[in-house]
Amino acid sequence: MPEHRFPPLAAALLIAALLLPGAAAANLRGFGLSQPVELGTVMVRWLGLPIYRASLHTEGESRFGWRQPLALQIEYFRSISQDDLTKSTRVEIQRIEGPRADQAAMMQKLASCFRDVARGDVFTAVSTQPDSLVLHLNGQQTCAIRHPDLRKRFLGIWLSDNSRSARLSARLRGD
């Protein structure tokens, strides 16, 4: 009987696929969540093309709540410039919450966090306190900032009922 073998690449991909959820949880433990629980994952597309995959984790809870620590991981499937990330963040925050006196100050802090991203890059936003946010790109911290109600205001871009896609936001929250 002939011996069947997995080609090395197929074996490596299978192992990576099996380990990926555990690897993501391990990364989140290093970023400030000691017991990360995934609530939901969504694929965001534009004209049918994948832009990014987002997954939301919380601290030891299987239900979403703004009062608990949250971590949002975004894996990019295309290149996006730092300027475009900053601009789209500003536009979405203004669209969701309307004009607020402190938006410019908050956006100045957030702008320092962003970097150009390429296919395969992963940004992780971790908020263990309502007024704090730490961003990591591919495991390297890009910023640690504080601003009133920052968790809800920034993560609301993806998690708010007023996001661009309430359906995807609900799935991401695990609703």
Secondary structure, DSSP 8 states (H G I E B T S, - for coil): -------HHHHHHHHHHHHHHHHHHHHHHHHT-SSEEEEEEEEEEETTEEEEEEEEEEES-SS--TTS-EEEEEEESS-B-HHHHHHHHHHHHHHHH---TTHHHHHHHHHTT---B-TT-EEEEEESSTTEEEEEETTEEEEEEE-TTHHHHHHHHHHSTTSS-HHHHHHHHT-
